[in-house]
Amino acid sequence: MDKMKMDKKEVDKLQQLHYGWYIQAVSALLGSVGKQMYMKMKKPQRRAFVACLDSIPKEYDVKAGAQCLVNAFDGKLEVVYGAASLDPKLDFIDKSDTVPMGKLDIKKLKRRKIRKRIVQKEAKKKAQKKINAIQKEKLKLAKFRKQKRRNFAAQYKMTPKMLEKMKRINKMKYRRRRVKRNILSLYSNKEAMDEAKRIDGLDGVFYRPKNYNKMPSLKENKKSPVQAFTNMIREFTQVKPTKNMTSSYDNLKNLQNAVFGAREKNRYKNRMLDMVIGKNHPLRQMKSFSDRVRDITPDGMIDETVFGLVDAVHKHNKDANANFLSPRFFPIMPEKLNTKRRLLSPDMFPLYRDESDNSVLPLPNALEKAGLGNKDRDNVLELVMDITGVNNVVDDALDLVKGLRKSGLDKDLVNMTAVIDQAYSALSGSLTRPQNLDFVNKKFSFMNKQQMESLYGENGIYNTSVSDLPFDMHEVDQMTSEQKEESIRMTIRELAKGNGAQGVGKNGRRVKRQTISLFNGLYQIVFLNPTVFSPQAFAPTINKLSVLGPLVISPQLFCPSVLSPLLMSLPVISPQVGNPLIFSPYVLGPNVLSAAVFNAYVFSPYVLSPNVINPYVLSPLILSPFVLCPDVLSPTVLSGVVLSPSVLSPSIFTDSALAANVLSPTFLS
């Protein structure tokens, strides 16, 4: 039983996960209640209600949304937001006749079914009438032909033999002809019967014989000169094909679609206003750069003043990124930055179709314009992708994206989530007809006693012996619908006062270091030195190699590293402020949830060190090339790349603002 218990870290993760679900669920409930009230309001009240909801800039702001609902409960919307409701931008409310889309009842559903049955019955009747009319026309035509033959026989005197023949013709329905019997079919041998069937199948087919001077080669080579040339290059470079071009290019397109699909999905804010009046309205707001960064970083990782600075600059200049003398060679994906200022920074030979002015000779477009066929074009692109290693980079990126989506960076949380999803799936199967109707009309319903026991009872997933439930299941089951509706209103009033969940704290301890001194103590090697829950400040690292020294939940403040390489020393949830790396290479050290602020990287190459959910603020890279270091969900603010080429380092789900690339070409990134 002790092994099955969760430690404090796992409990904190689960609480954070449940808190996110709780906020989304409460926001959805407030939106459903607000939509019901909106449908019953008059137009002046609607304008005031929309003005109140439009004044909420944040997503899932439960307190502000509850305050708008409380004003609606008390009839104070027009008093508080009367002036704001006169704004001309709210005129679309008067022009649009809003119909409650969820206002469906059982009678309307029955009427639809009856109407559908009547339409189907009428359609069958019309079809049967057409069929009967066609049959009548056929009978008329048959009678006409029969009468014509009788008239012909009566006009001429026919002999009895001719009359007998005429009768046989009238009785015949189809024309018949004799078929030549195959002599092989007379035998009972199975092979002979099969051969007879084959010959019968060839009956009537004409074949022209062909004459050859010699037997044609059984192994015929139909490769074009382009395919032969690509094969020669493969043999010369000793590169074996990893997969065919179709799957390679499909994987590349899947990666691009995943990136742009995520950008499009997270383009707009999901405010309570959108839940009440729908998503197609002129007041919908797009997410700013700071909003997108907040979505993927924990609270407090980046100071709010940085977000304010970026948003202030973007208000006056939306194009805040620039590239100078930083060409991209063989890029796998389009430019990650929203960059329009490009000076001598073209995209050279991109591996995707690109019609923009900044691209130079996109390979798919160039091969198509050269007149190469599909197979030749695929062979050339496949050769380029195999030699440059694009296939491996794309596959690794896709695996990383799938892993992030599947596991959420923690398999334990996935297992917990699966158990909860299974419980709610069983609950949804026990919904009654009135509850399903509530979901159609109101988007929520109240559980009965049996359903509450399945969740909170002895065998329920939310059963706990640590504390009692904040309600009595028997009392809730005895409440009427009006009393339950009133309890929701009381809860919304409490939310409007700011009563909500609180966060949890974390403690840590220090670990003794293990070092080896070299050159009479001038240089040290620190190995097997994990730092867990150990904040550091004003602690520079000089002439020290760190091997297998991860930083876990250990923030650092003004701790520069000089001539101190890092090998397999990854920071995890360890923000760093004012920690420049000077002559300190970084190898096999992925950064996970470790924001960097005021961190300059000078003469510090990065190798095999991906950044995962790792924002950078005021952290330029100077003379620091990086190889095989993809950026995943790692936005960059007020940072630049100067004289730092990159190889095989694509950016996935990564935005940047106020960033510049100067003399920093990229290859396969």
N, C-alpha and C positions, 0 to 999 in steps of 0.2 A: 504493500500500500504506500510505503514511503516513496518508492520509485515513481509511482503514478502521480504524486503531488507536484504541483507547479511551484517553482521558486518565485521570488519576488519579481524578477525580471520578466518572466513569462506572464505573470499576473498583470504587470504594468502594460505589456503589449496588448493583452486581451482587453484590458480596460480602455486603452486608447482606441482599439478597433471598435469596441462597442460604443464608445462615445461618438465616433464618427457616424456610425449607423443611427445612433439616437438622434443626433442633430438632423440628419437627412430625413428620418421618419417624422420628427416633430415638424420640420419645415413643410413636408408634404401634407401633414394633417392640417397645419395652419392654412396652407394654400387651398385645400379642399373646403374648409370652413369659409374662407374668404370668397371662394368662387360661388358657393351657395348664397351668401349674402349679396354678392355683386349682382346675381341674376334677379334678385328681388328688389333692388334699389331703383329709384328714379334717376333720371339723367344727371341732375345737379349733384346728387349723392354719389353717383358713379364717378363723376369728374373729381370730386374731393377725395374719394377713396383711391383712385388711380394716382392723384397727386401725392397722397401720403405714401403709397407703395413706391412711387418713382423716386421719392427722396431717400430711399434706402440704397446706398451704393454697393453694399457687400452682398455676397451670396450667403445663403443659409444664416441670415441674421435673425435669430429667433426672437430676441428681445424687441427689436424694432418692428418686426412683423406683428408680434403680439400687441404692441402698443397701438398700431393702426386698427387692429380688430377690436380692441377695447374701446377706442373712440367710435367705432361703428356700432358696438353694442349700446353705448351710452347716447348715441345720436349727436355726437360732437364733431363729426367730420366737417360739416359745412362751417362750423364756428372756427375750428382750428385751421382748416385748409381752404377757407372760402376764397381768399385772394389768390392762392396758388391754383385753384381750380379754374380761374379765368384765363389761364395761359393758353394762347392760340394753339400750342402743340397738342392740346387735349381735344381739339375739335373733331378728331377722328371718332371719338366716342359718340358724338351726336349723329354723325353720318352713318355709322355702322349699326345695323339692327342686330344686336346680339341675341342669339337664340341659345337657350341652355342645351348644349349638345348632349348632356347626360340625362335630360328629362325624359326618361323612358319608363313606362309602366307595363304591367302585365296585359292590360286591355289593348294597348297599342301593339304589343308583340303578337297577340292573338289576331288582331285585325290584319297585320302583315301576313301572317300564315294563311288566313282565309283568302285574302286577296291573291296570294301566290297560287293557291289551289284553283281559284276561279280562272286565273290567267292560263294555267296549264290545261285545264279542262277545255277552255275555248280554243286553245291552240290545237289540241287533239281533234276537236270537232272540225276545224277548218282543214286540217291535214287530211282527215278521213273524207271530207267532201271532195277535195281535189283528187284523191285516189279513186273515188267512185266515178267522178267525171271522166277520168282517163279510161277506166274499165268500160264505161258506156260507149266511149268513142271506139274502143277496140271491137266491141260487139257490133256496133253499127257497120264498121269497115268489113268485118267478117261476113255479115249478112249481105252487104252490097256485093262482095266478090262471089258469094254463093249464088245470088240471084243473077248475076251477070253470066255465070257458067250455065245456069239453067236456060237463060234466054238464048245463049249460043247453041245449046243442044236442041232447043225447040225450033230454031230458025232453019237448021239443016237436018235432013233426014239421016239419022245415025243408025248404024247396024247394032244388033245386040252386043256384039263383041266390043264395039266402041263405047257403048253405054256402061258395060261392066268395067272397062278401064277407067272411065270417068268417075265411077263410084269409088274405085280404089284410090284415085288421086284425091278425091274429097276427104277420104278417111285419113290420109297421110298428114301428119303434123309437121314432120321435118323431112328434109331431103336426106337420103341415105346413099352411101356408095360402098362398094366392096373394097376391102383392104387385102392386099396381097399377104398370104400367110407366110410366115418365116419358117423355113424348113427345120431350123434348130429347135423350135418350140415343140416339135413332135417327140423329142427325146426327154426322158425323165431325169437325166443327169442335171445336177444343180448348176454346174459350170456352163453347160449348154444353154440352160434357160436364162442365166444371167447374160450370156453373150447375145442371145436372141433379143432380150430387152434393150441391150445397148445398141444393137443394130436397128431396132425399131425406133429408137430415139434419134438415130441419125437419118431416118427416112426423110427425104425431101431436102436435106442440107447439101449444098454444092461445095466441093473442095477442089481447089486448083493445085495440082502437084507441083512441087518445087524441085529443081535439080541442083545439086552441089558437086563441085569438083573434089572436095575433101570434107572430112568430118569437121563441123565447127567446134571450137574450143569450149569445153564444159565450164571453164572458169573464165568468164568474160569480164574485162575491166572497163567500166563505164565512167571512171573518174575523169572530171574535167581537169584542164591544166591548173586551175586555181587550187583545186583539192590536192592535186599532186604536189604543188608548191608548198602548201601548208603542211603536208605530211613530211616533206623534206626538211622543213624548218623544225618540225617536232623532233625528227631523228637527230638533227644537228644539235639542238639545244637539250635533247634528252628529257623532254617534257611529255608526260603521258596525259591523255585526255581524262579528265575527272568525270565529266558528264557531258551529255549532248547540249547543243546550244539552246534548244527549246527550254529545258529545265533551268539552265543557267540564267537566261534572259528573263524567264518567268520569276525566278527567285529575286532577281534584281528589281523587277517591276513590283513584286510583292512587298519588298522592303520600302520602295518609294511610296507605294500606296499606304503602307502602314504609317509612315511618317506624316504624309500629307493628310491621311484620314484622321489621325490624332489631332493635327493642327486644326482641321475644319471642325471636328467635333468639339474642341475646347475653344472655339473662336468667340462664342458669346457667353455672357454671364447667365447663370440660371437663378434669377431672383424670384422672390415671392410674387412679384408683379406678373412674371411670365406664367406662373402656375394659375393665377386668377383669370387673366384675360387671354391667355394663349401666347404663342411665340411669334405670331405674325402681326406685329404692331410696330409703329415707328419709334417707340420709346425703348426698344431693345438695345442694350449696351454691349459693345465688344469688350473683350478682356484686354487689359493693358499688359505690358511686359511684366510689371510687378505682380499682377494678378496670376499670370501663368506660373511665375516662379513660386508664389505662395502655395499654389496647388500641389507642388511636388517637393516642397521643403518643409520640415517641421517648424513649428512656431518658435520664434526667437533665434533661429539660425543666422538670419541676416537682419541687421538693424533697420528699423523702419525709416531712418533718415536717408538711407541709400535708395530705398524705393521712392521716397519723395523726390529726391534729386533726379532720378531717371524719369519719373512721370512729368516733372516740371520741364525737363529738356524736350521730351517727346511732344508736349503741348505746342511748343514753338517750332520744333524741327522734327518731323516724323522720320526723316531719313538720317538717323544718327550713327550709321555705320559707314566705314570707308575702307577701301582697299587701295594700296599704293605699291606698285612694282611687286605684286604677289600673284603671279599666274598659278593656275591650277592645271596640272597635267593628268590626263586620263581620269577625270573625276567620275566617281560612280554615281553620285547623286547631285541634283542642282544645289546652288549656293545655299548654305544653311542660314546666312544672315539676310535680313531685309535690306540689302545694300544696293543703292543706285549710284553711289559715287565710286567709280572704279577708274583708276588711272594706271594704264599699262598693266592691267591685271585680268587678262582674258582667261577663258576656260579652254584649254588646249586639248583637242581630241577627246571630248566627253564620250562616255560609253552609253549614253542615252540620247534619245531624239531631242534636239533643242533647236528652236527657230529664233532664239534671241540674238541680238546683235553682238553680245559679249562672247559668244561661243565661236571657236575657230575649228572648222572641219570636224563636226560630230561624226563619229565613225559609222553609225547606222545610216545617217543621211548620205554621207559620202559614198559608201559602198552601193547604196541604192541608185544614186545618180550616175555612178560609173557603169551601170548596166549589168552588174552581176546578178545572177539568179539567186533565188532564195537559199539553195544549198550552198553555193559558193559564198554568199554573204554570211551565212551562219558559220561556215568553216573558218573564215577569217576572224570573225568576232570571237569564236570559241578559242582560236589560237591566242589571240590577244589576252583574253580573260584568263587562260590557263598559264601563260608565261608570266603575266603580271601578278598572279595570285588573287585576282578579284573574287573568284569563286569561293575561296576559303574565307575571305573577309566577309562576303555577303552571308555565307552560311553561319559564320560565328555571330554576326550581328542579328540574324534572324533567330538563332538559338537563344541569344541573350534577351531579345525582346520577348520571345515566347516564354522564357524562364521568368522574366519579370512579371509578365501578365499571369502566368500560371501559379507561381509560388509567392509572389508579393514579397520577395526577398526573405521569406521565412516560411519553411515547410510546416512548422508547428501551427502557425496561424491558419494555414490552409486546412489542416486537419480539423481545427476547431470550427472554422467556417463551414466545412462540409457537414459536420454534425448538426450545426444550427440550421443549415439549409434543408437537411433531411427532416428535421423536426417541423419546420414551417411548410414543407411539402406535404407532410402528413396532415397538418392542420388545414391546409387549403382543400384537401380532399374531404374534410368533414363539414364544409360550409353548407348551410341550409339554403333553401330557395330565397327567403327574404334577405339573407345575408348577401347572396350573389346579386340580388337586385339593388341592395345598398351600395355595393361596389360599382355597379353600373351608374347609379345616380349620384352618389356622394363620394365615391372612391375610398370609402372606409366603412367599417361596420363594427358592432360590439360583439364580443365573444360571449357564448353561454357558459354555464358552469362546467359542463363536460370538457369543453375546449380549454378553459382556463386550467382545469386539473391536468390535462395532457401536457401543459407547459410548466405549471407551477406546483403540481401535485407531487406525490412521493416518487413516482418514476419519471417526472418531467425533467426536461433539460435545465430549467431554471430553478429546480428545487435546491434549497440551501438550508443548512442548519446553523449558519453563522448569524443571520439576522432574519427577522420576520418580514413578511410582505407588507408594503405600505397600505394594503387594502384587504378587506375580508371578501373572499370569493362568494360566500353565501349572501352577504349583503348586496354585493354588486349584481348578483343574479336576480335578486328580488326587486331591484330598481326598475322603474318604468322607462320607456324611451325618452320621455320628457326630462326625467331626472338625470339620465345619462347625458343628454345634450347639455343640461345645465352644469353638470360636473365638468364637461369639456370647457365651457365658458369660464368656470372658476379657475381651472388649470391655466387657461390662456391669460387670465388676469395675474396669476402668480408669475408666469413667464415674463409678462410685461414689466413686473417689478424687478426683474433680474435674478430671480431664484433659479439656479441651474447647477450643473455638475461642476466640480472642482478638479483641478489636476492633481497629480501625484508627484512626489519628490523622489530623488535617487541619491544613494550614498555610495562611497567607494573606498578603496584602500590602496596603499602603495606596495610596490613589489621591489625587492632588492635587485640591483643590477649585477650582471656578470660581464666582466671585461677582461681583455688580454692587451697588455701594453707592448708596444714595439718601439725600437729606436730610442731606448732609454726613456721611455715614457712620453716621447714626442707625439706618438700616434697610438690610438687605441681602437680596438675592435670590440664592439658590444654585440653579443649574440644571445639568442633565446631570452630576449628582454621585453616581454609584453608589458605595456603600461595600461592599466585598467583603472578607471575612475580616479585619475591623478591629474588635476589641472596644474599647469606650469605657467610661470610668468617671469620674464626677464632672465631666461636661462639659455644663453647661446651655446651652440654645439660647434666645436672647432676641432679639426683633425681627428675625426672619430667616424669609423665605419659601423653602421648599424645593420645587423643581420638578424632576420626573424625577430624584429622588435615592433610588433603592431601596437598602435595606439587605439584603445577602445574607450570611448566616452571620456576623452582626456583633452579638454580644450587647452590651447597654447596661446600665450600673449607675448609678443615681442621676443620670440625665441629663434633667432636666425641660425642658419646652418652654413658653415664655411668649410670647404674641403672635407665635407662629411657625406659621403655617398650613403644611399639607403637601398638595401637589398632585401626584398621580401618583407618589407616593413610597412604594412598598409594601415592607414588611419581609417577607423570606423567610428562614425558619429563623433568626430573630434574636430570642431571648428578651430581655425588657425587665423590669428590676427597679427599682422606685422612680423611674419616669419619668412624672410627672404632666403632663398637657396642660392648660394654662390659657389661655383665649382663643386657642385654636389649632385652627381648623377643619381637618377631615380629609376630603379630596375625592379620589375616584378612587384610593384606596390600599388594595387588598385585602390583608388580613393572612393569610399562609400559613405555618403551622408556626412561629408566633412567640408564645410564651407571654408573658403579662403578669402581673407580680406587684407589688403595691403601686403600681399605676398608677391614679391618680384623674384623671377627665376632667371638667373644670369649664369651662362655657361654651365647649365645643369640639364643635360639631355634626359629625356623621358623614354623609357623602353618597357614595353609590355606592362603598362600601368594605366588601365582604363579608369575613367572617372564615371562613377555611378551616383546620380543624385547629389552632385557636388558643385554647388554654385561658386563662381569666382568673382570677387569684387576688387577692383583696383589691383589686379595681380597680373602684370605683363610678363610675357616670356621674351627674353632677350638672349640671342645667341644660344638658344636651347632647343635643338631639334627634338622631335618626338616621333617615335616609331611604334606602330601597333598599340596606340593609345586612343581607343574610341571614347567619345564623350556621349554618355547616355543620361538624359534628363539632368544636364549640368549647364545651366545658363551662365553667361559671362556678362558682367556689367563693368563699364569703365576700365576695360582691360584691352591689351593689344598684343599682337605677335610681331616681333621685330627681329629680322634676320634669323628666323627659326623655321626652317622647312619641316614639313611633316610627311610621313609615309604611312600608308595603310592605317589611317586614323579618321574614320568617318564620324560624323556627328549625328546622333539619333535622338529625336525628340528634344532637341537642344536649341534654345533661343539665345540671342545675344543683343545687347544694346550698348550704344556708345563704345563700340569696339572697332579697332583698326588693324589691318594686316599690312605690314610694311616690309617689303623685300623678303617675303616669306612664301615661297612656292609650296604647293601641296601636290602630292603624287598618290593617286588611288585613295583619295580621302573625300 
